Amino acid sequence: MNKRILAIAMIMVLVTAGLFAAPPTAKVELVASVGEVPANSGIRLVEGNGLPGGVDPVTFDPLFFSAPSEIQMATGVDTALTTASGYFTVLVRRPTVSGFTVSVSATPLKLTGQEKYLAYTITGTGFSIALPAIAGPNGAASYSGTASALSILRHEKPLRYIIPRDATATQGVYTADITMTLTTT
């Protein structure tokens, strides 16, 4: 009798389990990347103190689309003999945005393979980062702007770098990374 009750209970469990069990499933996850194209643009860099034509689309757009997102500055200048300085211009192009912020992070100017540093500054209108000739945290600053009534934001911001002369610095090649990040609203 116990075997019959056990058999009936097992049959009921198996039948009801089949009714409430989830069916087998399969899943496909789609992952798409969006690269930079003329329709969504971004941030670029050029050497020099601003653009001759400003943000006029006729001159700005061809320069923007041919400009790199990475440049090297102060190469070949011996800062034991002279101050190294120059300009680079940040270019921003985005369609239909109301505002933007460019955040800048600058690492210390460090001698390759050693814990030796040079001081330097990055400055622009309403903008400044100064890093001393010591190990330390990255420098950071940002600037913001708003778009005009145009459907495409075009913006330029000249920035100046200065690496002061340091005749007592250890000989070698010093490098620092200055990274610009664009966010829009």
Secondary structure as the mmCIF struct_conf table of DSSP 4:
data_model
#
loop_
_struct_conf.conf_type_id
_struct_conf.id
_struct_conf.beg_label_comp_id
_struct_conf.beg_label_asym_id
_struct_conf.beg_label_seq_id
_struct_conf.end_label_comp_id
_struct_conf.end_label_asym_id
_struct_conf.end_label_seq_id
HELX_RH_AL_P HELX_RH_AL_P1 ASN A 2 PHE A 20
BEND BEND1 ALA A 21 ALA A 21
HELX_LH_PP_P HELX_LH_PP_P1 ALA A 22 PRO A 24
TURN_TY1_P TURN_TY1_P1 PRO A 38 ASN A 40
STRN STRN1 ILE A 43 GLU A 47
BEND BEND2 GLY A 48 GLY A 50
TURN_TY1_P TURN_TY1_P2 PRO A 52 VAL A 55
HELX_RH_AL_P HELX_RH_AL_P2 PRO A 57 SER A 66
BEND BEND3 ALA A 67 ALA A 67
BEND BEND4 SER A 69 SER A 69
BEND BEND5 ALA A 74 ALA A 74
TURN_TY1_P TURN_TY1_P3 THR A 75 GLY A 76
TURN_TY1_P TURN_TY1_P4 THR A 79 LEU A 81
BEND BEND6 THR A 82 THR A 82
STRN STRN2 ALA A 84 PRO A 95
BEND BEND7 THR A 96 THR A 96
BEND BEND8 SER A 98 SER A 98
STRN STRN3 GLY A 99 ALA A 106
STRN STRN4 LEU A 109 LEU A 111
TURN_TY1_P TURN_TY1_P5 THR A 112 GLY A 113
BEND BEND9 GLN A 114 GLU A 115
STRN STRN5 TYR A 117 LEU A 118
STRN STRN6 TYR A 120 GLY A 124
TURN_TY1_P TURN_TY1_P6 THR A 125 GLY A 126
STRN STRN7 PHE A 127 LEU A 131
BEND BEND10 ALA A 133 ILE A 134
HELX_LH_PP_P HELX_LH_PP_P2 PRO A 137 ASN A 138
STRN STRN8 GLY A 139 THR A 146
BEND BEND11 ALA A 149 SER A 151
STRN STRN9 ILE A 152 ILE A 163
TURN_TY1_P TURN_TY1_P7 ALA A 167 THR A 168
BEND BEND12 ALA A 169 ALA A 169
HELX_LH_PP_P HELX_LH_PP_P3 THR A 170 THR A 170
BEND BEND13 GLN A 171 GLY A 172
STRN STRN10 TYR A 174 THR A 175
STRN STRN11 ILE A 178 THR A 184
#
